[in-house]
Amino acid sequence: MPYVYAGCETLFHLVEDNFDKYFDGKEKFLLPYSQNITNKYLITYGTGLNRKNNTKLRTLGKYTKGIIKTLFSKSFMNFPKFLIEKNLLELFIDSGGFQATMGFLSDDELPLFIKEYRYFIENYHHLFTRAFTLDLLLLEGKYSTEKEMLYINQKSFEELTKIDESIRKNKLLFIYHFRTKKLYRVWKQISKDFENEFSDYYSAGGIVATSNDNSSPILSYTVPIVYTILAAKKRNLKNVRLHFLGGSAFTDVFTYKIFKKVVKKYHDINLDISFDSSAAFKQVEIARFMNIIKMVDNLPIILDVDLRESNISNYQHKKYGFYKTALDMLDDSIWDFLKKMKKPEYFTFYKKFPVYKDGKFIREKVFFYKMYIGYLYKMIEEVSQKFADSLDLDFDDNLFKFASFHDQVAEIMTRINKGKHSRQLKKKLNLSKTIETIKNLDLDYIDYIVENYYEE
């Protein structure tokens, strides 16, 4: 189950509100959901660092206050604990580096924040499964220069290496950053010094930010894949994991399955790639649309469904043979989701509520639409794995075989891309150089790519 449900504190509150109110215990929903859909959830240590009306929501020197308040809240303690005890839930802690990047910490506060993050890991590691190493990518101030950025991140990683090895090598994910030339140079040194001090679960940030670069001949996530495989070889690991913070585009999920196959074929290493996303939830609540997966001519296609009150009764996607209203398509999709979760009886509960009442989006319906997103990614992963398994990678210089490979990839990726032939999709279809790079693990070539195609 590679999909990690980001912003899970909101999810937990939704479950608390709905299933304590209407059912006898929230585990009746979360247990089958974690068993059959996804059991990975993400929250951020930086929860208490956000600002509201220019006021910092924390007390100086007590950075753990926000996250501890969340972890010990009723909605967390009531059911994540019982799921963790049953080994049915993996709770990831994001370090809060993003909030630091956004300027929520002053230069003087950063060293204190580093020490408190170590304190949090050491004292509360029993409350979570994984945590990311603390990365500080300052955009302005003292630590924004290359020299000082290297210095503050070395301090951060040095502090984390003081944590007992039994915790550090089981729970902490080393994070790579290669978004710009400066970050690449900084993280080459950080990687050299620290990448093998933590668990066999690596991670990479900035994937979303670099994914719009259409000039490089290789895909943006090729660089962390190469570094992760090289790290695995140094440690003689036959199984290694890599998490992309973001990197949840539907087409990316498909390419991850291809690269997993490439790594196994050429390096005999089992690579498991996970990713997270909260964007889909914002689409539901703010933009009022959601994606659903349907089968057309025995092949999957992703469709947009308009949730706006003025359009939800309109017929949508007639060209694909779905002569149904948006509401009917949503009902069909929720039914498919609940069957996959092995709880079709919850459909009666779902149908009890309208989507809108007096112009308001009804939260019970919103709850099911948000939970459907986990099912959507699970289905995309299953379909992607099936097609990746069927692909023949033995094309090398055989243009005919490569053309066949390209056509098969193009068909499924276009469908996963909602039937659209976007510029970004065209780049992703040009996989030959990316596959060659992962095969060769040539760091000199990676250096060349960064130097010639990345921004400073």
C-alpha positions in Angstrom: 0.0 0.0 0.0 2.4 2.8 -1.2 -0.1 5.7 -0.9 0.3 7.7 2.3 -2.8 9.7 3.4 -1.4 13.2 4.1 -3.1 15.6 6.6 -4.5 12.6 8.5 -5.4 14.7 11.5 -8.4 16.0 9.5 -9.3 12.5 8.5 -9.2 11.3 12.1 -11.5 14.1 13.2 -13.9 13.2 10.4 -14.0 9.6 11.4 -14.4 10.7 15.0 -17.4 12.9 14.2 -19.1 10.5 11.8 -18.6 7.1 13.3 -18.9 7.9 17.0 -22.1 9.7 16.1 -23.7 7.2 13.8 -22.0 3.9 14.7 -20.8 2.0 17.8 -17.1 2.7 17.5 -14.9 4.2 14.7 -12.9 1.0 14.4 -15.8 -0.4 12.4 -14.7 1.9 9.6 -11.0 2.4 10.1 -10.1 -1.3 10.6 -11.4 -2.5 7.2 -10.2 0.7 5.6 -6.6 0.1 6.9 -6.8 -3.6 6.0 -8.2 -3.2 2.4 -7.4 0.4 1.2 -4.4 2.1 2.9 -2.8 1.9 6.3 -0.3 4.8 5.9 -1.0 8.2 7.3 1.1 11.4 7.5 1.0 14.4 9.9 3.6 17.2 10.3 5.6 18.1 13.3 5.3 21.7 12.0 1.6 21.9 12.9 2.3 24.4 15.7 4.5 26.6 13.5 1.8 28.0 11.2 0.8 31.6 11.6 -2.6 33.0 11.9 -3.2 36.8 11.7 0.6 37.2 11.9 0.7 35.5 15.3 2.8 32.4 15.8 0.8 29.5 17.2 3.5 28.2 19.5 5.6 29.2 22.5 9.3 29.9 21.9 11.3 26.9 23.1 8.2 24.6 23.1 8.0 23.6 19.5 6.6 20.1 20.3 3.4 21.7 21.7 1.3 21.6 18.6 2.1 18.1 17.5 1.9 16.7 21.0 -1.5 18.3 21.4 -2.6 16.5 18.2 -1.1 13.2 19.1 -2.7 13.1 22.5 -6.1 14.4 21.3 -9.2 12.2 21.7 -9.4 11.4 18.0 -5.7 10.2 17.9 -5.6 8.3 21.1 -8.9 6.5 20.5 -8.0 4.6 17.4 -4.6 5.1 15.9 -3.2 3.6 19.1 -5.3 0.5 18.7 -4.4 0.2 15.0 -0.7 0.6 15.7 -0.9 -2.1 18.4 -2.4 -4.4 15.8 0.3 -3.5 13.2 -2.4 -2.1 11.0 -1.3 1.5 10.8 1.9 3.3 9.8 2.0 6.9 11.1 4.5 9.1 9.4 5.8 12.4 11.0 6.9 15.1 8.6 9.7 17.1 10.2 8.4 20.6 9.8 11.2 21.6 7.5 8.6 23.0 5.0 7.3 25.4 7.7 10.9 26.5 8.4 11.4 27.1 4.7 8.3 29.3 4.6 9.9 31.6 7.2 8.0 30.5 10.3 11.2 30.3 12.3 13.8 33.0 12.8 17.6 32.3 12.4 18.0 32.3 16.1 15.2 29.8 16.6 16.5 27.2 14.1 19.2 25.6 16.4 16.5 25.3 19.2 14.1 23.7 16.7 16.8 21.2 15.7 17.3 20.1 19.4 13.6 19.9 20.1 12.9 17.7 17.1 15.5 15.3 18.4 13.8 15.5 21.8 10.5 14.7 20.2 11.8 11.7 18.4 13.5 10.3 21.4 10.6 10.8 23.8 7.6 10.1 21.6 8.8 7.5 19.1 6.3 5.0 20.5 3.5 7.1 19.1 4.5 6.9 15.4 6.0 4.4 12.9 8.2 6.7 10.8 9.7 10.2 10.9 11.6 12.2 8.3 14.9 13.7 9.0 14.8 17.5 9.5 15.7 19.4 6.3 16.1 23.2 6.5 16.0 24.9 3.0 15.9 28.5 3.9 14.9 31.0 1.2 16.2 34.1 3.0 18.2 35.1 6.1 21.5 33.9 7.5 21.1 30.2 6.5 20.0 30.8 2.9 23.5 30.9 1.5 25.0 27.7 0.2 27.7 27.6 2.9 25.4 28.4 5.8 22.7 26.1 4.5 25.2 23.2 4.5 26.2 24.2 8.0 22.7 24.3 9.5 21.7 21.0 7.9 24.9 19.3 9.0 23.9 20.4 12.6 20.4 19.0 12.1 21.7 15.6 10.9 24.4 15.5 13.5 21.8 16.0 16.2 19.7 13.2 14.8 22.6 10.8 14.7 22.8 11.1 18.5 19.5 9.3 18.8 19.8 5.7 19.8 20.5 3.5 16.8 17.6 1.2 17.6 15.2 4.1 17.0 17.2 5.9 14.3 17.8 2.9 12.0 14.2 1.7 12.3 12.2 4.9 12.2 14.0 7.8 10.5 13.9 8.4 6.8 16.9 10.2 5.3 15.7 12.9 3.0 17.3 13.9 -0.3 16.9 17.3 -2.0 18.0 18.0 -5.6 15.6 20.7 -6.8 18.2 23.3 -7.7 22.0 23.3 -8.4 22.6 24.8 -4.9 20.5 22.2 -3.1 22.2 19.4 -5.2 25.7 20.6 -4.1 24.6 20.9 -0.5 22.9 17.5 -0.4 25.8 15.7 -2.2 27.8 16.5 0.9 24.9 15.7 3.3 24.4 12.4 1.5 28.0 11.5 1.7 28.1 12.1 5.5 24.7 10.9 6.6 22.6 8.9 4.2 23.6 5.5 5.7 23.0 6.6 9.3 19.3 6.0 9.2 16.7 3.4 8.1 16.5 1.5 4.8 13.6 3.8 4.0 14.8 6.9 2.1 12.8 10.0 0.9 13.0 12.9 -1.5 11.5 16.3 -1.4 10.9 19.0 -4.0 9.5 16.5 -6.6 6.4 18.6 -7.3 8.6 21.7 -7.7 10.9 20.1 -10.3 8.2 18.1 -12.1 7.3 21.1 -14.3 10.8 21.3 -15.8 10.4 20.0 -19.3 13.9 20.6 -20.6 15.8 17.8 -18.8 16.1 14.5 -20.8 15.4 12.5 -17.6 12.4 12.7 -15.2 12.9 14.7 -12.0 12.7 11.7 -9.7 15.4 9.8 -11.5 18.1 11.5 -9.4 16.9 10.4 -6.0 16.2 6.9 -7.4 19.8 6.6 -8.5 21.1 7.9 -5.2 18.9 5.5 -3.3 20.0 2.5 -5.3 23.7 3.4 -4.8 23.1 3.8 -1.1 21.4 0.4 -1.0 24.4 -1.2 -2.8 26.8 0.3 -0.3 24.7 -1.3 2.5 24.2 -4.6 0.7 20.5 -4.1 0.9 18.3 -6.3 -1.3 15.1 -4.4 -0.3 14.9 -0.7 -0.1 12.1 1.9 0.1 11.9 5.4 -1.2 9.2 8.0 -0.4 8.4 11.0 -2.5 7.0 13.9 -0.6 4.3 14.9 -3.0 5.0 13.2 -6.4 1.4 11.8 -6.5 0.4 12.6 -10.1 -1.5 9.6 -11.4 1.0 9.2 -14.3 3.8 9.2 -11.8 2.3 6.2 -10.0 2.5 4.3 -13.2 6.1 5.2 -14.0 7.1 4.2 -10.4 6.0 0.7 -11.2 8.1 0.7 -14.4 11.2 1.9 -12.5 10.7 -0.7 -9.8 10.9 -3.3 -12.6 14.0 -1.6 -14.1 15.8 -1.6 -10.7 14.9 -5.3 -10.1 16.1 -6.3 -13.6 19.4 -4.5 -13.7 20.4 -4.3 -10.0 18.5 -7.2 -8.4 17.1 -4.9 -5.7 13.5 -4.7 -4.6 12.5 -1.0 -4.7 9.2 0.0 -3.1 8.1 3.6 -3.8 5.6 5.4 -1.7 4.1 8.9 -2.0 1.7 11.2 -0.3 -0.8 13.9 -1.3 -3.3 16.2 0.3 -4.2 18.1 -2.9 -7.0 15.7 -3.8 -8.8 16.6 -0.5 -8.6 20.3 -1.3 -10.1 19.6 -4.7 -13.1 18.1 -3.0 -13.7 20.8 -0.4 -12.5 23.9 -2.2 -12.6 23.3 -5.9 -15.6 21.0 -5.6 -14.5 18.3 -8.1 -13.0 14.9 -7.6 -11.4 12.2 -9.7 -12.9 8.8 -10.2 -11.6 5.6 -11.9 -13.8 3.8 -14.5 -13.2 0.9 -16.9 -13.8 1.6 -20.6 -13.1 -1.2 -23.2 -11.5 -3.2 -20.4 -9.0 -0.4 -19.7 -9.0 2.2 -16.9 -9.6 5.8 -17.3 -9.5 8.7 -14.8 -12.4 11.1 -15.0 -13.2 14.5 -13.4 -16.5 14.8 -11.7 -18.0 18.3 -11.1 -19.3 18.5 -7.5 -20.6 22.0 -7.7 -24.2 22.2 -6.7 -25.2 23.8 -10.0 -23.6 20.9 -12.0 -24.0 17.8 -9.9 -27.3 16.9 -11.6 -25.9 17.4 -15.1 -24.9 14.5 -17.4 -21.1 14.2 -17.7 -18.6 12.3 -19.8 -21.1 11.2 -22.5 -18.2 10.5 -24.9 -17.0 7.6 -22.7 -20.5 6.0 -22.7 -21.5 7.2 -19.2 -24.9 8.7 -19.9 -25.3 9.5 -16.2 -25.5 12.5 -13.9 -22.4 13.4 -11.8 -24.3 12.3 -8.7 -25.1 8.9 -10.2 -21.4 8.4 -11.2 -20.4 9.4 -7.7 -22.8 6.9 -6.2 -21.4 4.1 -8.4 -17.9 5.0 -7.4 -18.6 5.0 -3.7 -20.3 1.6 -4.1 -17.2 0.2 -5.8 -15.0 1.7 -3.1 -17.1 0.2 -0.2 -17.1 -3.2 -1.9 -13.3 -3.1 -2.1 -13.3 -2.2 1.6 -15.5 -5.2 2.2 -18.1 -3.0 3.8 -20.9 -2.5 1.2 -23.5 -2.2 4.0 -22.1 1.3 4.6 -23.7 2.4 1.3 -27.1 2.7 3.0 -25.5 5.2 5.5 -23.9 7.1 2.6 -27.2 7.4 0.8 -29.0 8.8 3.8 -27.5 12.3 3.3 -27.9 14.8 0.4 -24.7 16.3 -1.1 -26.0 19.8 -0.4 -28.5 21.2 2.0 -29.4 24.9 2.0 -26.3 25.5 -0.2 -23.9 23.8 2.3 -21.7 20.8 1.4 -22.8 18.1 3.8 -19.9 16.8 5.8 -21.1 13.1 5.8 -20.9 13.1 2.0 -17.6 14.9 2.1 -16.3 12.2 4.4 -17.0 9.5 1.9 -15.6 11.5 -1.0 -12.3 12.0 0.9 -12.1 8.4 1.8 -12.6 7.4 -1.8 -9.3 9.0 -2.7 -7.4 6.3 -0.9 -9.3 3.7 -3.0 -8.6 5.7 -6.2 -4.9 5.5 -5.6 -5.1 1.9 -4.7 -6.8 1.1 -8.0 -4.3 3.1 -10.0 -1.5 1.2 -8.3 -3.1 -2.1 -9.0 -3.7 -1.3 -12.7 -0.2 0.2 -13.0 1.4 -2.9 -11.5 -0.5 -5.1 -13.9 0.6 -3.2 -17.0 4.2 -2.8 -15.8 4.4 -6.5 -15.3 3.3 -7.1 -18.9 5.9 -4.7 -20.4 9.0 -6.1 -22.1 12.1 -4.1 -21.0 14.5 -6.1 -23.3 14.5 -3.6 -26.1 18.0 -2.0 -25.7 18.8 -0.8 -29.2 15.9 -2.6 -30.9 13.8 0.3 -32.2 10.9 -2.0 -33.1 10.7 -3.4 -29.5 11.1 0.1 -28.0 8.3 1.4 -30.3 6.0 -1.3 -29.0 7.0 -0.5 -25.4 6.3 3.2 -26.0 2.9 2.5 -27.5 1.8 0.4 -24.6 3.0 3.0 -22.1 1.4 5.8 -24.0 -2.0 4.1 -24.1 -2.3 3.5 -20.3 -0.6 6.8 -19.3 -3.0 8.8 -21.5 -6.0 7.2 -19.9 -4.5 7.8 -16.4 -4.0 11.4 -17.4 -7.7 11.7 -17.9 -7.4 11.2 -21.7 -5.3 14.3 -22.1 -2.1 14.7 -24.2 -0.4 17.3 -22.1 3.2 18.6 -22.6 4.2 17.0 -19.3 2.8 13.7 -20.4 4.8 13.8 -23.6 8.0 14.2 -21.5 7.0 11.2 -19.3 6.5 9.1 -22.3 10.1 9.6 -23.3 11.4 7.1 -20.8 14.4 5.6 -22.6 17.0 8.1 -21.2 15.5 7.8 -17.7 15.6 4.0 -17.8 19.2 4.1 -19.2 20.2 6.4 -16.3 18.7 4.1 -13.6 20.4 1.2 -15.3 23.8 2.8 -15.4 23.8 4.7 -12.0 26.3 7.2 -13.5 26.7 10.1 -11.1 28.9 12.0 -13.6 25.8 12.0 -15.9 23.6 13.1 -13.0 26.1 16.0 -12.3 25.9 16.9 -16.0 22.0 17.0 -15.9 21.9 19.2 -12.8 24.5 21.6 -14.1 22.9 22.0 -17.5 19.2 21.8 -16.8 18.5 22.8 -13.3 18.1 26.4 -12.0 20.7 27.8 -9.6 
